[in-house]
Amino acid sequence: ITDDEYKAFYKAINKSEWEDPAYWSHFSAEGNINFKSLVYLPSETPQELQNGNFDMLKKGMVKLYVRKVLISDEFELLPQYLSWVKGVVDSDDLPLNVNRETLQESKVIKIIGKKMVRKILEMIKKLATESDNKQKEAIEKREDRKRHV
């Protein structure tokens, strides 16, 4: 899958024509519970988050699929502090014919949520490290130019 295809998919699930994601991760988890996930970090920080209004943040930005069948457009899979992350999860280990409240309490959902949180935090750490490296490179270039002048 190309970067342009990932960006186009983000725009489709985000319902945005112009905003590209800052970062994304497409991964599969295998073991006791199998699922595939594609998570995106938006390039723009939500206004509510910038203002510190965590209670006003939209909850559940993850679309949940079971065996490629959409179960919920806005499933509360992630904790509130990560509710600004957008994405899609598809699992074969969840039942199709169950209501949302029962799913919310499912052990499988809790395990998927924990694994996704771990992956998202790794993405944020990697993005921060890359950003720090770019800043260090920019500072070194400026210092080199000053030395040559």
C-alpha positions in Angstrom: 0.0 0.0 0.0 1.4 3.4 -0.9 1.6 6.4 1.3 -0.9 8.2 -1.0 -3.4 5.3 -0.4 -2.9 5.6 3.4 -3.5 9.3 3.2 -6.6 8.9 1.0 -8.1 6.3 3.4 -7.4 8.7 6.3 -9.3 11.5 4.5 -12.2 9.1 3.9 -12.5 8.0 7.6 -11.8 11.5 8.8 -14.3 13.1 6.4 -11.7 15.7 5.5 -10.7 16.8 2.0 -7.5 18.5 2.9 -6.0 17.2 6.1 -3.2 14.6 5.9 -2.2 12.5 8.9 1.0 13.2 10.8 1.7 9.5 11.2 0.1 6.1 10.9 0.7 2.5 11.7 -0.8 -0.6 10.0 -0.3 -3.7 12.1 -1.7 -7.2 12.8 -1.7 -8.7 16.2 -1.6 -12.5 16.4 -1.7 -14.8 19.3 -4.6 -15.6 21.6 -6.5 -12.7 20.0 -6.1 -11.8 16.3 -6.9 -8.5 14.9 -5.7 -6.0 12.2 -5.6 -2.3 12.8 -4.7 0.9 11.1 -4.3 3.9 13.4 -3.6 7.5 12.5 -2.2 10.4 14.4 -3.9 13.6 13.0 -1.6 16.4 11.9 -3.8 19.0 13.6 -4.4 18.9 17.4 -8.1 19.0 18.2 -9.3 22.4 19.4 -10.7 20.9 22.6 -7.3 19.3 23.4 -5.5 22.6 22.8 -7.8 24.4 25.1 -7.6 21.7 27.8 -11.3 20.8 27.5 -10.9 17.0 27.7 -14.6 16.6 28.5 -15.5 18.1 25.2 -13.3 15.7 23.2 -15.3 13.5 20.8 -15.1 9.9 22.1 -14.6 6.8 20.1 -12.8 7.8 16.8 -12.1 4.1 16.0 -14.3 2.1 13.6 -14.8 -1.4 14.8 -15.3 -4.3 12.3 -15.8 -7.9 13.0 -14.9 -10.2 10.1 -15.0 -7.1 7.8 -18.6 -6.2 8.9 -18.9 -2.7 10.4 -20.1 -3.0 14.0 -19.7 0.6 15.1 -18.6 3.9 13.5 -17.4 5.4 16.8 -16.4 2.7 19.2 -14.9 3.7 22.6 -11.9 1.4 22.4 -9.2 3.8 23.5 -8.9 5.7 26.8 -10.1 9.3 26.8 -6.5 10.7 26.6 -6.2 9.0 23.2 -9.7 9.8 21.9 -8.2 12.1 19.2 -6.5 9.1 17.5 -8.4 7.8 14.5 -8.4 4.4 13.1 -10.0 1.1 12.1 -9.9 -2.3 13.8 -11.0 -5.6 12.4 -11.2 -8.7 14.5 -12.3 -12.3 13.8 -12.5 -13.1 17.6 -15.6 -11.1 18.4 -19.1 -12.3 17.9 -21.2 -10.6 15.2 -24.5 -10.8 16.9 -23.9 -9.0 20.1 -25.0 -5.5 21.3 -22.6 -2.6 21.8 -22.8 -2.7 25.7 -21.9 -6.3 25.8 -19.0 -5.7 23.4 -17.8 -2.8 25.5 -17.4 -5.2 28.5 -15.8 -8.0 26.5 -12.3 -9.3 27.6 -11.3 -9.5 23.9 -12.1 -5.8 23.5 -10.1 -4.9 26.6 -7.1 -6.8 25.2 -7.4 -5.2 21.8 -7.6 -1.8 23.5 -4.4 -2.5 25.5 -2.5 -3.6 22.5 -3.6 -0.6 20.5 -2.7 1.8 23.3 0.8 0.3 23.4 1.2 0.6 19.6 -0.1 4.2 19.6 2.3 5.2 22.4 5.1 3.7 20.5 4.1 5.7 17.4 4.0 8.9 19.5 7.4 8.2 20.9 8.8 7.4 17.5 7.3 10.6 16.0 8.8 12.6 18.9 12.2 11.1 18.4 12.1 11.8 14.7 11.1 15.4 15.5 13.9 15.8 18.0 16.4 14.4 15.5 15.2 16.9 12.8 15.5 19.8 15.2 19.1 18.7 16.2 20.1 18.5 12.5 18.7 21.9 11.9 20.6 23.4 14.8 23.8 21.7 13.7 23.4 23.1 10.2 22.9 26.6 11.5 26.0 26.2 13.7 28.1 24.9 10.8 27.0 27.9 8.7 28.0 30.3 11.5 31.4 28.7 11.7 32.0 29.1 8.0 31.0 32.7 8.0 
